[in-house]
Amino acid sequence: MARPKDIGTAAETAVVRALRRLGFPHAERRALAGAQDLGDVTGTPGVVWEVKGGQQTKHPRPSDLTIVQWMLETEIERGHARADIGVLVVQRHGVGPANAHLWWAYLQADDWISGYGVNIPIRLLLADACTLLRVAGYGQPLPKEAA
């Protein structure tokens, strides 16, 4: 049986590979930073990525409370990193590492609808989250016809 750390490493590696294909070519796994965790992925200025994989994400689907707790963890890491956006990426049941672009990505609504205190999670596919981030100026710019 794989250790939790190995499972986390595999999930983070899958997300980094997906991010590189999705307009974040400098994405790489971040070394552990101890109490002042800065997220699981680096090389994406302005964006912190927290990745959750393995059994905790699959059986059963994570509860809403679990997602809220993971979002709070992501927000703490975003603060440590002084990043603009925090993204929680959660592996989906039945969707393996080769298809990490189809894993769930959660963002805070208030990051996109500022000034209203709408602090609720928005869930979309990682590929779609990357498109949204690129339209907002993060990562590589989208081609004109795709924007």
N, C-alpha and C positions, 0 to 999 in steps of 0.2 A: 504494500500500500504506500502511495506517495505521501510524503510529509506535507503539511499545510504550506510550508515555505516553498517547496517545489511546485505545488499546485499554483501558488500565487505567482511564482516566476514564470510558469508556462502561460498563464493568463496575461500577464504583463507583456511578455514577448509577443504573443498573438496580437495584442492591441497595438503595440509599436509597429509591427509589420503592416497592419491595416492602416494606421495613421500615415505611414510613409507613402502608401499607395493613394491615400485620400487627401494629399495636399500638404502634409506635414513631414517633409523629407528628412528633417534633422531630429525627429523623435527618437528617443532612446530611453532604456530603462534607467531610472535614477537609483543611485546607491542609497542604502538606508541612511537616514539622517537622525535617528534616535527620537528624542522627545519633541523636537521641532521638525516633524515630518513635513516634507515639501511636496508630497504626492508621489505617484509611482512612475511618472514619465516626465522627462525633461526634453529640452530642445524645441519647445513650442512656446515661445515668448508670449506672456500674458495669459496662458491657459495652464491650469493644474488639472491633472488626470488622476483619479482614484479608480483602481481596477479591482473588481471582485469576481473571483472565479471559483470553480470546484463545487463541492456538494452544497455549500451554503447558498448557492445561487440557483440550484436545480430542484431539489426535492424537499418540500414542495417549493413552489415559487416563493421568493422572499416576501414576507408580509409588508404591508404598508409601513408599519412601525420600523421594521428593519431598514427599509429604504430611507425613511426619515433619519434614522440614526446614521446611516452611511452618508447621507447628504450633509449632515452636521459635521461628520469627520472630514468630508471634502471641503466644506467651508472653512474649517479650522486650518487645513493645509493650505488653502487658498490665501488665508491671512498670513500664514508663516512665509509663503512664497511671494507675498505682495502681488499676486496675479489678479487680473481683471475678472476672469471667468473660472469657475470650477466645474468639472465634468465628472460625474460618476458613471463608470462603464461596468455593466453587469452582464456576465455570461448568461445566455439563454439556454434553457433545457433543450437538448436535441440539436444545438448549433455548436459545432466544434470550433477549435482554434483557427482552422483554415478559413472559416467564415466569420471571423470576429467583426467584420464590417456590419454584420447583421445582429450583433449583440445590442442590448439596450443601452442608451446613453440618457442620463438624467441631468438636466440643467435647472437652475432656479429661474422662475418666471421673472423675478425682479431684475435679473441681469438684462432682460430684453424689454421689459416694460418698466422703466425706471421711474422712481418718484412716487409710486403708488403703494409700496410696501406689500406687493403681491409675492409673498415668500412661499410659493408652492412649487413642487417639482414638475417639470415638463419631461415626458418620456418620448424618445424617438430613437430610430436606429442610429448606430454610430456613424454610418455613412451619411445620413441626413444631418446629423449634428455637425459633422465636419463641413458639409456644404454651407450650413448656416453660419458657422464660425468663419469660413473663408469669405462669405459675402460681407461679414462684419469687419473684415480686415485682418484676420488671423490666418497664419499659414500662407501658402502660395495663393496668389489671386486666381480667381476662376477665369476661364476664357470668357470673353465678352458675350458670346452666344449662349453660355450656360448660366450667366448671372441673371 
